[in-house]
């Protein structure tokens, strides 16, 4: 699940752009005017799927009419970041950490702030987190089929595949009142 077309014979991953587009559209449909993407530290020399999610968030925000003042990126360790009423996180783990920190600041999810994760890890289900789901079991099956084809000297039917993301609606997002952002 990395953007690997440049150095792999075959790969499968989740469509981060599709997933972030669905997340941003959900937040817009719920009436959120100011949205943020929370990213954990990503080393400059690392390339993996979550690296694309920030780019995908910004692209989706622009396509949905958010400008730089109303859609922005903050790092997980920023404590003086501008307050948003809706947050997309690069992973479910980051989303859970954000929710915990918001609780320490006496802010409630989703009453005060909507939060969306990404992956649909077991922790997301346990926390009843709205998230963008990828299906790692199906991705693993497809990766195994591709690997077996390559080991037999065959070219897989589709060398590079991108799995559609699914939005899982749970209890960390809600519609905002018209006077809120």
N, C-alpha and C positions, 0 to 999 in steps of 0.2 A: 504494500500500500504506500508506495512512494512514486513521485513523478519520475519514472525511470526509463523513458523511451530512449534516452541518449546513451545508456550503458547496459541495458538488458535486452536479451533476445525476446522476452515476453514479460508482461506485467499486468496486474489488475489492481484497481484502486477505486475508491469512492469518488464520485463527482463532487468535489468540494464547492464548485461554483453553483451547481444545482442546489446543493444543501444550503448554502448561505443565502441564495436567492429565495428559497422557501422560508427561511428564518426571518429575513428582512421583510418579506411580503407579509408574513404573519404579524410582525410588530407594527407595521404600517396599518394593517387592517384592524388592529386593536386600538388604534388612535395614538400611538407613540410618535411624538414629533422629534425627540432627541434620542438617538441610539448610539451605543458604543460597542466596540469589540475589545474584549480583554484577551491579551496574548501573554503567555509566559515567555521567559527568555528563550530565544532561539539563536544559537551560535551562528555566526555568518557563514561558516564552512559546512553547515548541515543543510541538507535538502530532504525534507520529508513532507507528508501530506498536510500536516498542520501549517507548514510554511505557506501553502496556497490559500489557507482559509482567511487570512487577513486581507489579502489581495481580493479574494472573492467577496468578502464583506463590503469592502470599499466600492467595488464594481456594482454590487447589488444595490447598495445605498444610493449611488449616483443614478442608476437606472430607475429607482423608485422615488426620485425627486429630492433626496437629501443632499444638502451641500455640506461643505467642510465644517461649518459651524454646528450642524445638527447631526453629523455622523462622524465619529472619530475613533481613533485607536488609543488605548491605554495599556501599559504593561501591568502585569499582576502585582508588581511591587510598588506602584505609584500610590501614594497616600493623599496627594493633593490634586488628584485628577478631577476634572469637571464632573459634576453629578449628572447622570443620565437617568431617565425613568425606565430604560430598557437596555439590557446587556445581552450580547451574544458572546459566548466564550469559546476559545479554540478547542477545548475538550470538556468532557463532563467533569473531570477532576478539577479543572480550573473553575468551572461554574460552581461546584460545591464549595470550593474555597472562598469564592466571591460571596456566596450566600452566607457562609459562616461569618465572614468579615462584616457584611452588612448587618447581621444580627448584633454583632458587638457595637455597632454604631446606632443601635435602636431603630434600624430600618427593617421593614418586613417584606418578604417576598410571598405573593405577588402584590400585596396591598400597596406598597410604596414603589417597588421596582420589579419589573418582569425580567426573568433570566432564562436564557436558552443555552443549553450545552451542545456538544457535538460528539457523537459516537454511539450513544445508547449503551454504555457500559453497564455492568450490573449495579454499580453505585447510582446510576441515573434512575434505574427502576426503583431501587430502595428509597431514594430521596424524592420520588415522584416528580422528577425533573423533566420539564419540557425539553426535548432534545432533537437533534438531527440524527437519525439512525443509519448506520451502515451495517451490513450483514457480514461479519467476519467469517462465519461458517461457510457461507456461499462463496465468499472471496477465496477462502482456503481451498474449497473444492475446485474452483476454476483454476487457481494457481497450480494445484496438483495435476489437473488434466493438461495444462500447458507444459508443465515440467516433464510429464511422461511422454508427451508428443515430441518434445525436444530431445529427450534421451533416446527415442526411437529414430532420431534423425529426420523427423517430420516437422513441418511448419504448422503451428496451431492455427485453427480456423480464424481466430482473431488474436493476433499477437498481443495487442494492447487493448484492454477493455476498461471502461469506466462504469462502475455500478451506480445506479440511480440512488439517491439519498431519499429517505422517508422522514417526514416530520412526525414526531411522536408528541401529541398534545397531552400534557399532564398538568400539574398544579402550580407551576412557577411562572405562568403568564396569565394576564387578564386584561380585559378592556379597560381603558382609562376613562375617567370622567372628562367632559369636554374642556374643563378649565385646567387640566393637568397636562404635562408634557410626557 
